[in-house]
Amino acid sequence: MRRAKVYRYCLPMEAGVVLRNQRLKTREGLLIELSEDDRRGWGEVAPLPGFSYESLEQAQQALLPWLDEWQRGEDIPESRLPSVAFGISCALAEIAGTLPEAGDHRSALLCHGDPDEILMQLHQQTGEKLGKIKVGMYEAVRDGLNVSLLLESIPQLTLRLDANRSWSCSKAAAFASYLTPEQRARIRFIEEPCNTRQHSLEFAEASGIAIAWDESTREAGFVAQAQPGVVAIVIKPTLIGSIQECQQRVIEAQRAGLQVVFSSSIESSLGLTQLARLSAWLSPQSVPGLDTLDLMSAQLVRPWAGSHLPLIDAEKLEVIWQR
């Protein structure tokens, strides 16, 4: 017998979280709980405002009919909405036992907030010191100075940067001008530094700083391929689609000799634990980018290793649909 239940959540966000020039005050999404006989699986459907093509309302409108057909035992194709396809595929994979339990809870430290606290956290990191910085929200000169100072302060540190296509060629060059050749080599990659793919490739060639594709992977016709200066692709399953779709992207990237990094779209602790499991399974050599939980006020259903945020059980969430 099949049963399905959908919960809706709304978590306050840390003040100052800005995504593409809009402040994200709350993180909203849906949690799916599927049961088949004595097996149970969970999934999260949480489109990211400013990045997902679909809204939460559109995701809900697509999800509920799909679950109704699944509950009746019908064979249904994947949803065309990435967040819905990903959440459903996780729940089904847990029921089928195909999503391995072991997760990779390492993460590049998100360098966000108080600079002194960031330095302390980086100094306290054991093993590899790896951080991630969002750039492009301020002047390129300011970003260049901040990155240079951080690298100078911690000689063992390497960084991943994410520009979200914010820079023109001149701004990207201005950023790079504040970094020494040694510092440039300690930047693992910048995700999509420039406003076009060609400009990003030109920046990589001129600066010697490696780049990674992120937004490009979600554009029609994108094919992972070996290109000078390109070292990685970033996979954000909530924005990409089902586990099966992500697997195909991993295979294509690895054939091209590119690193694959699984990254968060600011999911709840439930979604983050599943991303950690996907990363350990499909990209075990890469440290995932999942250090976003502390942007929220609480955890949901499943705890993240080492987090001290309060945990909210499913019983305390709003049930919006069940069969």
Contacts in CASP RR format, 6 or more apart in sequence:
PFRMAT RR
TARGET T0000
AUTHOR 0000-0000-0000
METHOD contacts of the structure
MODEL  1
MRRAKVYRYCLPMEAGVVLRNQRLKTREGLLIELSEDDRRGWGEVAPLPG
FSYESLEQAQQALLPWLDEWQRGEDIPESRLPSVAFGISCALAEIAGTLP
EAGDHRSALLCHGDPDEILMQLHQQTGEKLGKIKVGMYEAVRDGLNVSLL
LESIPQLTLRLDANRSWSCSKAAAFASYLTPEQRARIRFIEEPCNTRQHS
LEFAEASGIAIAWDESTREAGFVAQAQPGVVAIVIKPTLIGSIQECQQRV
IEAQRAGLQVVFSSSIESSLGLTQLARLSAWLSPQSVPGLDTLDLMSAQL
VRPWAGSHLPLIDAEKLEVIWQR
1 35 0 8 1.000
1 36 0 8 1.000
1 37 0 8 1.000
2 34 0 8 1.000
2 35 0 8 1.000
2 36 0 8 1.000
2 70 0 8 1.000
2 71 0 8 1.000
2 72 0 8 1.000
2 73 0 8 1.000
3 34 0 8 1.000
3 35 0 8 1.000
3 36 0 8 1.000
3 71 0 8 1.000
3 322 0 8 1.000
3 323 0 8 1.000
4 32 0 8 1.000
4 33 0 8 1.000
4 34 0 8 1.000
4 35 0 8 1.000
4 67 0 8 1.000
4 68 0 8 1.000
4 70 0 8 1.000
4 71 0 8 1.000
4 321 0 8 1.000
4 322 0 8 1.000
4 323 0 8 1.000
5 32 0 8 1.000
5 33 0 8 1.000
5 319 0 8 1.000
5 321 0 8 1.000
5 322 0 8 1.000
6 30 0 8 1.000
6 31 0 8 1.000
6 32 0 8 1.000
6 33 0 8 1.000
6 60 0 8 1.000
6 63 0 8 1.000
6 64 0 8 1.000
6 67 0 8 1.000
6 319 0 8 1.000
6 320 0 8 1.000
6 321 0 8 1.000
6 322 0 8 1.000
7 30 0 8 1.000
7 31 0 8 1.000
7 33 0 8 1.000
7 314 0 8 1.000
7 317 0 8 1.000
7 318 0 8 1.000
7 319 0 8 1.000
7 320 0 8 1.000
8 28 0 8 1.000
8 29 0 8 1.000
8 30 0 8 1.000
8 31 0 8 1.000
8 317 0 8 1.000
8 318 0 8 1.000
8 320 0 8 1.000
9 27 0 8 1.000
9 28 0 8 1.000
9 29 0 8 1.000
9 30 0 8 1.000
9 31 0 8 1.000
9 268 0 8 1.000
9 300 0 8 1.000
9 312 0 8 1.000
9 317 0 8 1.000
9 318 0 8 1.000
10 26 0 8 1.000
10 27 0 8 1.000
10 28 0 8 1.000
10 29 0 8 1.000
11 26 0 8 1.000
11 27 0 8 1.000
11 28 0 8 1.000
11 268 0 8 1.000
11 296 0 8 1.000
11 297 0 8 1.000
11 298 0 8 1.000
11 300 0 8 1.000
12 25 0 8 1.000
12 26 0 8 1.000
12 296 0 8 1.000
12 297 0 8 1.000
13 24 0 8 1.000
13 25 0 8 1.000
13 26 0 8 1.000
13 27 0 8 1.000
13 295 0 8 1.000
13 296 0 8 1.000
13 297 0 8 1.000
14 294 0 8 1.000
14 295 0 8 1.000
14 296 0 8 1.000
14 297 0 8 1.000
16 23 0 8 1.000
17 23 0 8 1.000
17 24 0 8 1.000
17 295 0 8 1.000
18 24 0 8 1.000
18 137 0 8 1.000
19 48 0 8 1.000
19 49 0 8 1.000
19 50 0 8 1.000
19 51 0 8 1.000
20 50 0 8 1.000
20 51 0 8 1.000
20 164 0 8 1.000
22 49 0 8 1.000
22 50 0 8 1.000
24 49 0 8 1.000
24 266 0 8 1.000
27 46 0 8 1.000
27 266 0 8 1.000
27 268 0 8 1.000
27 295 0 8 1.000
27 296 0 8 1.000
28 46 0 8 1.000
28 56 0 8 1.000
29 44 0 8 1.000
29 45 0 8 1.000
29 46 0 8 1.000
29 47 0 8 1.000
29 56 0 8 1.000
29 268 0 8 1.000
30 44 0 8 1.000
30 45 0 8 1.000
30 46 0 8 1.000
30 56 0 8 1.000
30 59 0 8 1.000
30 60 0 8 1.000
30 63 0 8 1.000
30 320 0 8 1.000
31 42 0 8 1.000
31 43 0 8 1.000
31 44 0 8 1.000
31 45 0 8 1.000
31 268 0 8 1.000
31 270 0 8 1.000
31 300 0 8 1.000
31 301 0 8 1.000
31 314 0 8 1.000
31 317 0 8 1.000
32 41 0 8 1.000
32 42 0 8 1.000
32 43 0 8 1.000
32 44 0 8 1.000
32 45 0 8 1.000
32 63 0 8 1.000
32 67 0 8 1.000
32 87 0 8 1.000
32 88 0 8 1.000
32 91 0 8 1.000
33 40 0 8 1.000
33 41 0 8 1.000
33 42 0 8 1.000
33 43 0 8 1.000
33 91 0 8 1.000
33 314 0 8 1.000
34 40 0 8 1.000
34 41 0 8 1.000
34 42 0 8 1.000
34 67 0 8 1.000
34 70 0 8 1.000
34 91 0 8 1.000
34 92 0 8 1.000
34 95 0 8 1.000
35 41 0 8 1.000
35 95 0 8 1.000
36 95 0 8 1.000
39 94 0 8 1.000
39 95 0 8 1.000
39 96 0 8 1.000
39 97 0 8 1.000
40 94 0 8 1.000
40 95 0 8 1.000
41 90 0 8 1.000
41 91 0 8 1.000
41 92 0 8 1.000
41 94 0 8 1.000
41 95 0 8 1.000
42 90 0 8 1.000
42 91 0 8 1.000
42 94 0 8 1.000
42 270 0 8 1.000
42 274 0 8 1.000
42 301 0 8 1.000
42 302 0 8 1.000
43 87 0 8 1.000
43 88 0 8 1.000
43 90 0 8 1.000
43 91 0 8 1.000
43 94 0 8 1.000
43 270 0 8 1.000
43 271 0 8 1.000
43 274 0 8 1.000
44 86 0 8 1.000
44 87 0 8 1.000
44 90 0 8 1.000
44 238 0 8 1.000
44 267 0 8 1.000
44 268 0 8 1.000
44 270 0 8 1.000
44 271 0 8 1.000
44 274 0 8 1.000
45 59 0 8 1.000
45 60 0 8 1.000
45 63 0 8 1.000
45 83 0 8 1.000
45 84 0 8 1.000
45 86 0 8 1.000
45 87 0 8 1.000
45 88 0 8 1.000
46 56 0 8 1.000
46 83 0 8 1.000
46 238 0 8 1.000
46 265 0 8 1.000
46 266 0 8 1.000
46 267 0 8 1.000
46 268 0 8 1.000
46 271 0 8 1.000
47 54 0 8 1.000
47 55 0 8 1.000
47 56 0 8 1.000
47 58 0 8 1.000
47 59 0 8 1.000
47 81 0 8 1.000
47 83 0 8 1.000
47 238 0 8 1.000
48 238 0 8 1.000
48 239 0 8 1.000
48 265 0 8 1.000
48 266 0 8 1.000
49 55 0 8 1.000
51 236 0 8 1.000
51 239 0 8 1.000
51 265 0 8 1.000
52 82 0 8 1.000
52 83 0 8 1.000
52 238 0 8 1.000
52 239 0 8 1.000
52 265 0 8 1.000
53 81 0 8 1.000
53 82 0 8 1.000
54 62 0 8 1.000
54 81 0 8 1.000
54 82 0 8 1.000
54 83 0 8 1.000
54 84 0 8 1.000
58 81 0 8 1.000
59 81 0 8 1.000
59 83 0 8 1.000
59 84 0 8 1.000
60 320 0 8 1.000
62 79 0 8 1.000
62 80 0 8 1.000
62 81 0 8 1.000
62 84 0 8 1.000
63 79 0 8 1.000
63 84 0 8 1.000
63 88 0 8 1.000
64 321 0 8 1.000
66 76 0 8 1.000
66 79 0 8 1.000
66 84 0 8 1.000
66 88 0 8 1.000
67 88 0 8 1.000
67 321 0 8 1.000
67 323 0 8 1.000
68 323 0 8 1.000
69 76 0 8 1.000
70 76 0 8 1.000
71 323 0 8 1.000
78 85 0 8 1.000
78 88 0 8 1.000
78 89 0 8 1.000
78 241 0 8 1.000
78 242 0 8 1.000
78 244 0 8 1.000
78 245 0 8 1.000
79 85 0 8 1.000
79 88 0 8 1.000
82 218 0 8 1.000
82 237 0 8 1.000
82 238 0 8 1.000
82 239 0 8 1.000
82 240 0 8 1.000
82 241 0 8 1.000
83 238 0 8 1.000
83 239 0 8 1.000
83 241 0 8 1.000
85 241 0 8 1.000
85 242 0 8 1.000
85 245 0 8 1.000
86 237 0 8 1.000
86 238 0 8 1.000
86 240 0 8 1.000
86 241 0 8 1.000
86 242 0 8 1.000
86 243 0 8 1.000
86 246 0 8 1.000
88 242 0 8 1.000
89 241 0 8 1.000
89 242 0 8 1.000
89 243 0 8 1.000
89 244 0 8 1.000
90 99 0 8 1.000
90 243 0 8 1.000
90 271 0 8 1.000
90 274 0 8 1.000
93 99 0 8 1.000
93 243 0 8 1.000
99 243 0 8 1.000
99 274 0 8 1.000
99 277 0 8 1.000
99 278 0 8 1.000
99 281 0 8 1.000
100 277 0 8 1.000
100 280 0 8 1.000
100 281 0 8 1.000
101 277 0 8 1.000
102 277 0 8 1.000
102 280 0 8 1.000
102 281 0 8 1.000
103 273 0 8 1.000
103 276 0 8 1.000
103 277 0 8 1.000
103 279 0 8 1.000
103 280 0 8 1.000
103 281 0 8 1.000
104 276 0 8 1.000
104 277 0 8 1.000
104 279 0 8 1.000
104 280 0 8 1.000
104 284 0 8 1.000
104 287 0 8 1.000
104 288 0 8 1.000
105 276 0 8 1.000
105 290 0 8 1.000
105 304 0 8 1.000
105 305 0 8 1.000
106 287 0 8 1.000
106 288 0 8 1.000
107 287 0 8 1.000
107 288 0 8 1.000
107 289 0 8 1.000
107 290 0 8 1.000
107 291 0 8 1.000
108 130 0 8 1.000
108 131 0 8 1.000
108 132 0 8 1.000
108 160 0 8 1.000
108 287 0 8 1.000
108 288 0 8 1.000
108 289 0 8 1.000
108 291 0 8 1.000
109 118 0 8 1.000
109 121 0 8 1.000
109 122 0 8 1.000
109 125 0 8 1.000
109 130 0 8 1.000
109 131 0 8 1.000
109 132 0 8 1.000
109 291 0 8 1.000
110 131 0 8 1.000
110 132 0 8 1.000
110 291 0 8 1.000
110 292 0 8 1.000
110 294 0 8 1.000
111 118 0 8 1.000
111 122 0 8 1.000
111 131 0 8 1.000
111 132 0 8 1.000
111 133 0 8 1.000
111 150 0 8 1.000
112 118 0 8 1.000
112 134 0 8 1.000
112 295 0 8 1.000
118 150 0 8 1.000
119 150 0 8 1.000
119 153 0 8 1.000
119 154 0 8 1.000
122 129 0 8 1.000
122 131 0 8 1.000
122 150 0 8 1.000
122 154 0 8 1.000
122 157 0 8 1.000
123 154 0 8 1.000
128 158 0 8 1.000
128 287 0 8 1.000
129 154 0 8 1.000
129 156 0 8 1.000
129 157 0 8 1.000
129 158 0 8 1.000
130 157 0 8 1.000
130 158 0 8 1.000
130 159 0 8 1.000
130 160 0 8 1.000
130 188 0 8 1.000
130 287 0 8 1.000
131 157 0 8 1.000
131 158 0 8 1.000
131 159 0 8 1.000
131 160 0 8 1.000
132 159 0 8 1.000
132 160 0 8 1.000
132 161 0 8 1.000
132 162 0 8 1.000
132 289 0 8 1.000
132 291 0 8 1.000
133 143 0 8 1.000
133 146 0 8 1.000
133 147 0 8 1.000
133 150 0 8 1.000
133 159 0 8 1.000
133 160 0 8 1.000
133 161 0 8 1.000
133 162 0 8 1.000
134 161 0 8 1.000
134 162 0 8 1.000
134 164 0 8 1.000
135 143 0 8 1.000
135 144 0 8 1.000
135 147 0 8 1.000
135 161 0 8 1.000
135 162 0 8 1.000
135 163 0 8 1.000
135 166 0 8 1.000
135 175 0 8 1.000
135 190 0 8 1.000
136 143 0 8 1.000
136 163 0 8 1.000
136 164 0 8 1.000
136 166 0 8 1.000
136 167 0 8 1.000
136 171 0 8 1.000
137 166 0 8 1.000
140 167 0 8 1.000
140 171 0 8 1.000
140 172 0 8 1.000
140 174 0 8 1.000
140 175 0 8 1.000
141 174 0 8 1.000
141 175 0 8 1.000
141 178 0 8 1.000
143 175 0 8 1.000
144 175 0 8 1.000
144 176 0 8 1.000
144 178 0 8 1.000
144 179 0 8 1.000
145 178 0 8 1.000
147 159 0 8 1.000
147 161 0 8 1.000
147 175 0 8 1.000
147 178 0 8 1.000
147 179 0 8 1.000
147 183 0 8 1.000
147 187 0 8 1.000
148 178 0 8 1.000
148 179 0 8 1.000
148 180 0 8 1.000
148 183 0 8 1.000
150 157 0 8 1.000
150 159 0 8 1.000
151 157 0 8 1.000
151 159 0 8 1.000
151 179 0 8 1.000
151 183 0 8 1.000
151 186 0 8 1.000
152 183 0 8 1.000
157 186 0 8 1.000
158 186 0 8 1.000
158 187 0 8 1.000
158 188 0 8 1.000
159 186 0 8 1.000
159 187 0 8 1.000
159 188 0 8 1.000
160 187 0 8 1.000
160 188 0 8 1.000
160 189 0 8 1.000
160 190 0 8 1.000
160 191 0 8 1.000
160 212 0 8 1.000
160 261 0 8 1.000
160 289 0 8 1.000
161 187 0 8 1.000
161 189 0 8 1.000
161 190 0 8 1.000
161 191 0 8 1.000
161 193 0 8 1.000
162 190 0 8 1.000
162 191 0 8 1.000
162 192 0 8 1.000
162 214 0 8 1.000
163 172 0 8 1.000
163 190 0 8 1.000
163 191 0 8 1.000
163 192 0 8 1.000
163 193 0 8 1.000
163 194 0 8 1.000
164 191 0 8 1.000
164 192 0 8 1.000
164 214 0 8 1.000
164 215 0 8 1.000
165 192 0 8 1.000
165 193 0 8 1.000
165 194 0 8 1.000
165 195 0 8 1.000
165 196 0 8 1.000
165 200 0 8 1.000
165 215 0 8 1.000
166 193 0 8 1.000
166 195 0 8 1.000
167 175 0 8 1.000
167 193 0 8 1.000
167 194 0 8 1.000
167 195 0 8 1.000
167 203 0 8 1.000
168 194 0 8 1.000
168 195 0 8 1.000
168 199 0 8 1.000
169 194 0 8 1.000
169 199 0 8 1.000
169 202 0 8 1.000
169 203 0 8 1.000
172 193 0 8 1.000
172 194 0 8 1.000
172 199 0 8 1.000
172 203 0 8 1.000
172 207 0 8 1.000
173 203 0 8 1.000
173 206 0 8 1.000
173 207 0 8 1.000
175 193 0 8 1.000
176 184 0 8 1.000
176 203 0 8 1.000
176 206 0 8 1.000
176 207 0 8 1.000
176 209 0 8 1.000
179 187 0 8 1.000
179 209 0 8 1.000
184 207 0 8 1.000
184 208 0 8 1.000
184 209 0 8 1.000
187 209 0 8 1.000
187 210 0 8 1.000
188 210 0 8 1.000
188 231 0 8 1.000
188 232 0 8 1.000
189 209 0 8 1.000
189 210 0 8 1.000
189 211 0 8 1.000
189 212 0 8 1.000
189 231 0 8 1.000
189 232 0 8 1.000
190 209 0 8 1.000
190 210 0 8 1.000
190 211 0 8 1.000
190 212 0 8 1.000
191 211 0 8 1.000
191 212 0 8 1.000
191 213 0 8 1.000
191 214 0 8 1.000
191 234 0 8 1.000
192 200 0 8 1.000
192 211 0 8 1.000
192 212 0 8 1.000
192 213 0 8 1.000
192 214 0 8 1.000
192 215 0 8 1.000
192 216 0 8 1.000
193 200 0 8 1.000
193 203 0 8 1.000
193 204 0 8 1.000
193 209 0 8 1.000
193 211 0 8 1.000
194 200 0 8 1.000
194 202 0 8 1.000
194 203 0 8 1.000
197 213 0 8 1.000
197 216 0 8 1.000
200 211 0 8 1.000
201 211 0 8 1.000
201 227 0 8 1.000
201 228 0 8 1.000
201 229 0 8 1.000
201 230 0 8 1.000
203 209 0 8 1.000
203 211 0 8 1.000
204 210 0 8 1.000
204 211 0 8 1.000
204 228 0 8 1.000
204 229 0 8 1.000
204 230 0 8 1.000
205 228 0 8 1.000
205 229 0 8 1.000
208 229 0 8 1.000
210 229 0 8 1.000
210 230 0 8 1.000
210 231 0 8 1.000
210 232 0 8 1.000
211 229 0 8 1.000
211 230 0 8 1.000
211 231 0 8 1.000
212 230 0 8 1.000
212 231 0 8 1.000
212 232 0 8 1.000
212 233 0 8 1.000
212 234 0 8 1.000
212 259 0 8 1.000
212 261 0 8 1.000
213 222 0 8 1.000
213 224 0 8 1.000
213 230 0 8 1.000
213 232 0 8 1.000
213 233 0 8 1.000
213 234 0 8 1.000
214 233 0 8 1.000
214 234 0 8 1.000
214 236 0 8 1.000
214 263 0 8 1.000
216 222 0 8 1.000
217 224 0 8 1.000
217 233 0 8 1.000
217 234 0 8 1.000
217 235 0 8 1.000
217 240 0 8 1.000
217 249 0 8 1.000
218 239 0 8 1.000
218 240 0 8 1.000
223 252 0 8 1.000
224 233 0 8 1.000
224 249 0 8 1.000
224 252 0 8 1.000
224 253 0 8 1.000
224 255 0 8 1.000
224 256 0 8 1.000
224 258 0 8 1.000
225 256 0 8 1.000
226 256 0 8 1.000
226 257 0 8 1.000
226 258 0 8 1.000
230 258 0 8 1.000
231 258 0 8 1.000
231 259 0 8 1.000
232 253 0 8 1.000
232 258 0 8 1.000
232 259 0 8 1.000
232 260 0 8 1.000
232 261 0 8 1.000
232 286 0 8 1.000
233 249 0 8 1.000
233 253 0 8 1.000
233 258 0 8 1.000
233 259 0 8 1.000
233 260 0 8 1.000
233 261 0 8 1.000
234 261 0 8 1.000
234 263 0 8 1.000
235 246 0 8 1.000
235 249 0 8 1.000
235 250 0 8 1.000
235 260 0 8 1.000
235 261 0 8 1.000
235 262 0 8 1.000
235 263 0 8 1.000
235 283 0 8 1.000
236 262 0 8 1.000
236 263 0 8 1.000
236 264 0 8 1.000
236 265 0 8 1.000
237 243 0 8 1.000
237 246 0 8 1.000
237 262 0 8 1.000
237 265 0 8 1.000
237 275 0 8 1.000
237 278 0 8 1.000
238 265 0 8 1.000
238 267 0 8 1.000
239 265 0 8 1.000
240 246 0 8 1.000
240 249 0 8 1.000
243 278 0 8 1.000
246 262 0 8 1.000
246 278 0 8 1.000
246 282 0 8 1.000
247 282 0 8 1.000
249 260 0 8 1.000
250 260 0 8 1.000
250 282 0 8 1.000
250 283 0 8 1.000
253 259 0 8 1.000
253 260 0 8 1.000
254 260 0 8 1.000
259 283 0 8 1.000
259 285 0 8 1.000
259 286 0 8 1.000
260 282 0 8 1.000
260 283 0 8 1.000
260 286 0 8 1.000
261 283 0 8 1.000
261 286 0 8 1.000
261 287 0 8 1.000
261 288 0 8 1.000
261 289 0 8 1.000
262 275 0 8 1.000
262 278 0 8 1.000
262 279 0 8 1.000
262 282 0 8 1.000
262 283 0 8 1.000
262 286 0 8 1.000
262 288 0 8 1.000
262 289 0 8 1.000
262 290 0 8 1.000
263 275 0 8 1.000
263 288 0 8 1.000
263 289 0 8 1.000
263 290 0 8 1.000
264 272 0 8 1.000
264 275 0 8 1.000
264 288 0 8 1.000
264 289 0 8 1.000
264 290 0 8 1.000
264 291 0 8 1.000
264 292 0 8 1.000
266 292 0 8 1.000
266 295 0 8 1.000
266 296 0 8 1.000
267 275 0 8 1.000
267 292 0 8 1.000
268 296 0 8 1.000
268 299 0 8 1.000
268 300 0 8 1.000
268 301 0 8 1.000
269 293 0 8 1.000
269 299 0 8 1.000
269 300 0 8 1.000
269 301 0 8 1.000
269 302 0 8 1.000
269 303 0 8 1.000
269 304 0 8 1.000
269 307 0 8 1.000
269 309 0 8 1.000
269 311 0 8 1.000
270 300 0 8 1.000
270 301 0 8 1.000
270 302 0 8 1.000
271 302 0 8 1.000
272 290 0 8 1.000
272 292 0 8 1.000
272 293 0 8 1.000
272 304 0 8 1.000
273 302 0 8 1.000
273 304 0 8 1.000
275 288 0 8 1.000
275 290 0 8 1.000
276 288 0 8 1.000
276 290 0 8 1.000
279 286 0 8 1.000
279 288 0 8 1.000
279 290 0 8 1.000
293 299 0 8 1.000
293 304 0 8 1.000
293 307 0 8 1.000
293 309 0 8 1.000
294 307 0 8 1.000
294 309 0 8 1.000
296 309 0 8 1.000
297 309 0 8 1.000
297 310 0 8 1.000
298 309 0 8 1.000
298 310 0 8 1.000
298 311 0 8 1.000
298 312 0 8 1.000
299 307 0 8 1.000
299 309 0 8 1.000
299 310 0 8 1.000
299 311 0 8 1.000
299 312 0 8 1.000
300 311 0 8 1.000
300 312 0 8 1.000
300 317 0 8 1.000
301 311 0 8 1.000
301 312 0 8 1.000
301 313 0 8 1.000
301 314 0 8 1.000
303 311 0 8 1.000
END
